[in-house]
Amino acid sequence: MLKIAFYGKGGIGKSTTASNVSAALSEMGVKVCQIGCDPKNDSTRLVLGKICKGTVLDAVRNSDDGSVTLEEIVHYGYNHIKCIEAGGPEPGVGCAGRGIIVALERLNALHANEDDELILYDVLGDVVCGGFAVPIREGYADVIYIITSGEMMSLYAANNIAKGIKRFAQRGKVRLGGLIGNSRNTPKEKELLEAFAKKLNTKLVAFIPRNQIVQKAEIQRQTVIQYAPDSHQAQVYRELAKCVLDNKELTIPTTMTFEELEAFMAEMGIEDK
């Protein structure tokens, strides 16, 4: 079983990328399970065609004795992709990171992924919180991909995530699979991301162009794979899915200080304004 996780700055496109990769993998005949680790429980929206209403934490809260069944928390979407949402507390109440810990422990106890060939964890934000680092720290995911753009704060988050991977890789088997560039059409973006990947001792495994077809598909609550299967954008996601399956170039990342990151941006001719 291949266990991967997508990390990156909030709003960078992790869920869109994860859902399209899941859809592409399912087309290849892979038994995929996408697990959303975000209290908004919207990771699997494009696969299910709706917001998931039955999260792990919902089931725990609604049970008198805390027991949960797989039927309550496992849902199936496009092309029979298995979807699970960890869920979380109401806004302003509780700790979302703690919610992820509880949810993943419960999934493990239920043997929820025994029949899957690939698990894709879609994890909120940065690795500043121990709860969001659980897929890395506890061995739920073996290979981490960082989704980033060429924007300064996106790279800052990516560098922080690499620090977390490095910390846990030194005492476990988790590795960095590479960077996934999700374009924001910033200056020299692909060139910048390729150079940034080298700084982190990894590679840019995909560069996803900015395309309105992604938003059109999202409005229809579909992946691009489903909405426009013959489009160039769909092919980009298929190539990324194949890379995820075949990638053997896994590394322990190197990282930069914030001052080194600023100097790198200046050296690339992209100064932080």
C-alpha positions as CSV (number, residue, x, y, z in Angstrom):
1,M,0.0,0.0,0.0
2,L,1.3,3.4,-1.0
3,K,0.6,6.1,1.6
4,I,1.1,9.7,0.6
5,A,0.1,13.2,1.9
6,F,-0.3,16.5,0.2
7,Y,0.8,19.5,2.4
8,G,1.0,23.2,1.6
9,K,-0.1,26.7,2.6
10,G,-3.8,27.2,3.2
11,G,-5.6,28.1,0.0
12,I,-2.9,26.9,-2.3
13,G,-5.0,24.2,-4.0
14,K,-4.3,21.0,-2.1
15,S,-7.8,19.7,-2.2
16,T,-8.3,20.5,-5.8
17,T,-5.1,18.8,-6.7
18,A,-5.7,15.8,-4.4
19,S,-9.2,15.2,-5.8
20,N,-8.0,15.4,-9.4
21,V,-5.1,13.0,-8.6
22,S,-7.5,10.6,-6.9
23,A,-9.8,10.7,-9.9
24,A,-6.8,10.1,-12.3
25,L,-5.6,7.2,-10.2
26,S,-9.0,5.7,-10.1
27,E,-9.1,5.8,-13.9
28,M,-5.9,3.7,-13.8
29,G,-7.6,1.1,-11.8
30,V,-6.0,2.0,-8.5
31,K,-8.1,1.6,-5.3
32,V,-7.8,5.0,-3.8
33,C,-8.9,6.4,-0.5
34,Q,-8.8,10.2,0.0
35,I,-8.7,11.3,3.6
36,G,-9.5,15.0,4.3
37,C,-7.7,16.4,7.4
38,D,-9.4,19.7,7.6
39,P,-12.2,20.8,9.9
40,K,-14.0,22.3,6.9
41,N,-14.4,18.7,5.6
42,D,-14.3,19.9,2.0
43,S,-11.4,17.9,0.7
44,T,-13.6,15.3,-1.0
45,R,-16.3,17.8,-2.3
46,L,-15.3,17.4,-5.9
47,V,-15.1,13.6,-5.7
48,L,-18.4,13.2,-3.9
49,G,-20.1,16.1,-5.7
50,K,-21.1,17.6,-2.3
51,I,-19.8,18.5,1.1
52,C,-19.3,15.3,3.2
53,K,-21.8,15.3,6.0
54,G,-20.6,12.2,7.8
55,T,-17.2,12.9,9.2
56,V,-15.3,10.8,11.8
57,L,-15.6,13.4,14.5
58,D,-19.3,13.9,13.8
59,A,-19.8,10.2,14.3
60,V,-17.8,10.3,17.5
61,R,-19.8,13.2,18.8
62,N,-23.2,11.7,17.9
63,S,-22.5,8.4,19.6
64,D,-23.5,7.8,23.2
65,D,-20.5,5.6,23.9
66,G,-18.0,7.1,21.3
67,S,-18.2,4.1,19.1
68,V,-18.0,4.5,15.3
69,T,-18.8,2.2,12.4
70,L,-17.2,2.3,8.9
71,E,-20.6,2.7,7.4
72,E,-21.0,6.1,9.1
73,I,-17.7,7.5,7.9
74,V,-16.8,5.9,4.6
75,H,-18.4,7.4,1.5
76,Y,-17.9,6.6,-2.2
77,G,-17.6,9.2,-5.0
78,Y,-16.6,9.4,-8.6
79,N,-15.4,6.1,-10.0
80,H,-15.8,4.4,-6.6
81,I,-13.1,6.5,-4.9
82,K,-13.3,6.0,-1.1
83,C,-13.7,9.2,0.7
84,I,-13.2,9.9,4.5
85,E,-13.3,13.3,6.2
86,A,-11.7,13.7,9.6
87,G,-13.9,16.7,10.5
88,G,-13.2,19.0,13.4
89,P,-14.7,21.3,16.0
90,E,-17.0,24.2,15.3
91,P,-15.2,27.4,14.5
92,G,-13.7,29.0,17.6
93,V,-14.2,25.8,19.7
94,G,-11.6,23.2,20.4
95,C,-8.4,22.3,18.6
96,A,-8.5,21.2,14.9
97,G,-5.1,19.5,15.2
98,R,-6.3,17.4,18.2
99,G,-9.4,16.5,16.1
100,I,-7.1,15.0,13.4
101,I,-5.3,13.0,16.0
102,V,-8.5,11.5,17.3
103,A,-9.9,10.9,13.8
104,L,-6.8,9.1,12.4
105,E,-6.5,7.0,15.6
106,R,-10.1,5.9,15.1
107,L,-9.6,5.0,11.5
108,N,-6.5,3.0,12.4
109,A,-8.5,1.1,15.1
110,L,-11.3,0.3,12.6
111,H,-8.8,-0.9,10.0
112,A,-10.5,1.4,7.6
113,N,-7.9,1.2,4.9
114,E,-7.0,-2.5,4.7
115,D,-8.4,-3.0,1.2
116,D,-6.9,0.2,-0.3
117,E,-3.9,0.4,-2.7
118,L,-3.2,4.1,-2.2
119,I,-4.2,6.4,0.6
120,L,-4.0,10.2,0.0
121,Y,-4.1,12.4,3.0
122,D,-5.0,16.0,2.3
123,V,-3.7,18.0,5.2
124,L,-4.6,21.6,6.2
125,G,-1.9,24.3,6.3
126,D,1.5,24.2,7.8
127,V,3.3,21.8,10.2
128,V,3.4,24.3,13.1
129,C,0.8,22.2,15.0
130,G,1.5,18.7,16.2
131,G,-2.0,17.5,15.2
132,F,-1.4,18.4,11.5
133,A,2.0,16.7,11.6
134,V,0.4,13.4,12.7
135,P,0.4,11.9,9.1
136,I,4.2,12.5,9.1
137,R,5.1,11.9,12.7
138,E,3.0,8.7,13.3
139,G,3.8,7.0,10.0
140,Y,0.4,7.3,8.4
141,A,2.0,8.7,5.3
142,D,5.4,7.5,3.9
143,V,5.8,10.1,1.1
144,I,5.0,13.8,1.4
145,Y,4.4,16.2,-1.5
146,I,4.4,19.9,-0.9
147,I,2.1,22.0,-3.1
148,T,3.3,25.5,-3.6
149,S,3.2,28.5,-5.9
150,G,6.0,31.0,-6.6
151,E,4.6,33.4,-4.0
152,M,6.8,34.3,-1.0
153,M,4.5,33.1,1.7
154,S,3.7,29.9,-0.1
155,L,7.4,29.2,-0.3
156,Y,7.8,30.1,3.3
157,A,5.1,27.5,4.3
158,A,6.8,24.9,2.0
159,N,10.1,25.5,3.7
160,N,8.5,25.1,7.1
161,I,6.8,21.9,6.0
162,A,10.2,20.6,4.8
163,K,11.6,21.3,8.2
164,G,8.9,19.0,9.7
165,I,9.6,16.3,7.2
166,K,13.4,16.5,7.9
167,R,12.8,16.2,11.6
168,F,10.7,13.1,11.4
169,A,12.7,11.5,8.5
170,Q,15.8,11.4,10.6
171,R,14.1,8.9,12.9
172,G,11.6,7.3,10.6
173,K,10.9,6.3,7.0
174,V,8.9,9.3,5.9
175,R,10.4,11.0,2.8
176,L,9.8,14.0,0.6
177,G,8.5,13.0,-2.8
178,G,8.9,16.5,-4.4
179,L,7.2,19.8,-5.0
180,I,4.0,20.3,-6.9
181,G,3.8,23.7,-8.4
182,N,0.3,25.2,-8.6
183,S,0.7,28.2,-10.7
184,R,-0.4,31.7,-9.7
185,N,1.2,33.2,-12.8
186,T,3.9,35.0,-10.8
187,P,7.2,36.1,-12.5
188,K,9.6,33.3,-13.5
189,E,7.4,30.9,-11.5
190,K,8.4,27.6,-12.9
191,E,12.1,28.5,-13.0
192,L,11.8,29.8,-9.4
193,L,10.2,26.5,-8.2
194,E,12.8,24.4,-9.9
195,A,15.5,26.3,-8.2
196,F,13.7,26.2,-4.9
197,A,13.3,22.5,-5.2
198,K,17.0,22.1,-5.5
199,K,17.5,24.2,-2.4
200,L,15.3,21.6,-0.6
201,N,17.2,18.6,-2.0
202,T,14.2,17.5,-4.1
203,K,12.6,18.2,-7.5
204,L,9.6,19.8,-9.0
205,V,7.5,16.8,-10.0
206,A,4.7,18.8,-11.7
207,F,3.8,22.3,-12.7
208,I,0.1,22.8,-12.9
209,P,-0.8,25.8,-15.1
210,R,-3.5,28.3,-14.1
211,N,-6.6,27.5,-16.1
212,Q,-10.2,28.7,-15.8
213,I,-11.4,25.2,-16.5
214,V,-10.5,24.3,-12.9
215,Q,-12.9,26.9,-11.5
216,K,-15.6,25.9,-14.0
217,A,-15.3,22.2,-12.9
218,E,-15.4,23.3,-9.2
219,I,-18.6,25.3,-9.7
220,Q,-20.1,22.0,-11.1
221,R,-18.7,20.2,-8.0
222,Q,-16.5,18.0,-10.2
223,T,-12.9,17.3,-10.8
224,V,-11.4,18.4,-14.1
225,I,-10.9,14.7,-14.9
226,Q,-14.7,14.2,-14.8
227,Y,-15.8,17.6,-16.1
228,A,-13.3,17.9,-19.1
229,P,-11.6,14.6,-19.5
230,D,-10.0,15.4,-22.8
231,S,-8.6,18.8,-21.8
232,H,-4.9,19.5,-21.4
233,Q,-5.5,20.3,-17.7
234,A,-6.9,16.8,-17.1
235,Q,-3.8,15.4,-18.8
236,V,-1.5,17.4,-16.4
237,Y,-3.3,15.8,-13.5
238,R,-3.0,12.3,-15.0
239,E,0.7,12.8,-15.5
240,L,1.1,13.8,-11.9
241,A,-0.9,10.8,-10.8
242,K,1.5,8.5,-12.7
243,C,4.4,10.3,-11.1
244,V,3.0,9.7,-7.7
245,L,2.7,6.0,-8.4
246,D,6.2,5.6,-10.0
247,N,8.3,8.1,-8.1
248,K,11.4,6.5,-6.5
249,E,13.4,9.6,-6.0
250,L,12.5,10.2,-2.4
251,T,14.7,12.4,-0.2
252,I,15.3,13.9,3.2
253,P,15.0,17.6,2.6
254,T,17.3,20.4,3.4
255,T,15.9,23.7,4.5
256,M,16.6,27.4,4.6
257,T,16.3,30.1,7.3
258,F,13.9,32.9,6.5
259,E,16.8,35.2,5.8
260,E,18.2,32.6,3.3
261,L,14.8,32.4,1.7
262,E,14.6,36.2,1.3
263,A,18.1,36.1,-0.2
264,F,17.1,33.3,-2.6
265,M,14.1,35.3,-3.8
266,A,16.3,38.4,-4.4
267,E,18.9,36.3,-6.2
268,M,16.2,35.0,-8.5
269,G,15.2,38.6,-9.2
270,I,12.0,38.4,-7.2
271,E,12.3,40.6,-4.2
272,D,9.7,40.5,-1.5
273,K,7.8,43.8,-1.6
